[in-house]
């Protein structure tokens, strides 16, 4: 019989690191003590963390091909299923970044449905607090998370419609997902979400009885999520965990419902973390949102170190080592002067380094999908190693790592075992304490930021330690 450790209520596997910290934030803000691990923890590992109510595993499947995803997810899901936790969630980006060939959410659903023997798989992508809204199956997304950008239908989104790897050309998530799996997809639409609880449950059962193997839930407002959480919780128990897929809307929905049911302790009174200057930023993002944030920071006096990604791609160890030593020296000089530093691999999708680096990797025989996986690993590892070397010599209290696909590799290069939230800096990107035995980042503050996250002055706010009170109050 499965044993549920530490009264855990939910476990999630994130398809990238910044998405994993997004879920960490909303569980923590709901009052659930949550720790995010780099690898699937064992019961013995969990026993070293008292009072846990939720756990996460920071994966990197968003940049993988389906076959590689299955090799990664099958043992991870099997291990989580054996823990006997009522809810197990495969956490994806709230812009549904995926395709049949890269980061296939359909493949994750198929593997999870088989392992958990699911009667149906709930799919909730809407996350209104992040500017993500789903209406009649169509996803709408704000330009930038934690910003005042306009909201666009996904296939007309200025950034996601031009994503270099998984461009969004379809906003109806049922059609988008149908390219990735043959499973039948039903819709619990926006008009049904607001029905009384008994009626809503009857509608859901009818959708399942009609053959839906995946049920997509609409949501427009945050206030609608608790009702969805109550429906999901009906189908979950420790003997037969409910496997769900979606954004951090899953954590928001369950967190709201559990709070209403008094099943969680009061949410912490998050202290203001205060200023931490100089700030060290390592960015592997090519998002225009992050590009704008870098430009803003440089105009405010941040120092810039632009990595020569073409040289990195040639994989010449001697040249690479010399290059990183040069960057280390430059960074230490800036930090000694009291200047915050941004190390980056690109400044937006039009950065000439992107095409030049891809050309080098294509010459090495890599396919377009392999180039994506290779660059995520290459950039993330280089940034992580460089930050680690800097922290061994510099007194930097706070580090920001930007870029969803690269962050997982950066975290592992830094030797991080787990992180726990200590303050909400921006929606979807909490400030965390790093647990990293034997690494210079152990005990320091780290903030992992997705490419779409934050206002233009994000890095300035991160250095100031400013909490987004307005956003917290709307959750």
Secondary structure as UniProt FT lines:
FT   HELIX           5..7
FT   STRAND          10..14
FT   HELIX           17..29
FT   TURN            30..31
FT   STRAND          34..37
FT   HELIX           43..46
FT   TURN            47..48
FT   TURN            50..51
FT   STRAND          54..58
FT   HELIX           61..63
FT   HELIX           66..82
FT   TURN            83..84
FT   STRAND          87..91
FT   TURN            94..95
FT   HELIX           105..116
FT   STRAND          121..124
FT   HELIX           128..130
FT   STRAND          132..135
FT   TURN            136..137
FT   STRAND          138..142
FT   STRAND          151..153
FT   HELIX           154..156
FT   TURN            158..159
FT   HELIX           160..162
FT   HELIX           173..178
FT   TURN            179..180
FT   STRAND          185..188
FT   HELIX           190..193
FT   HELIX           197..209
FT   TURN            210..211
FT   STRAND          214..217
FT   HELIX           222..224
FT   HELIX           225..234
FT   STRAND          242..246
FT   HELIX           249..260
FT   TURN            261..262
FT   STRAND          280..283
FT   HELIX           288..299
FT   TURN            300..301
FT   STRAND          303..306
FT   HELIX           309..313
FT   TURN            314..315
FT   HELIX           317..336
FT   TURN            337..338
FT   STRAND          341..344
FT   TURN            349..350
FT   HELIX           352..363
FT   TURN            364..365
FT   HELIX           368..391
FT   TURN            392..393
FT   STRAND          398..402
FT   HELIX           404..413
FT   TURN            414..415
FT   STRAND          418..426
FT   TURN            427..428
FT   STRAND          429..435
FT   TURN            437..438
FT   TURN            440..443
FT   STRAND          445..449
FT   TURN            451..452
FT   TURN            456..457
FT   HELIX           458..464
FT   HELIX           469..474
//
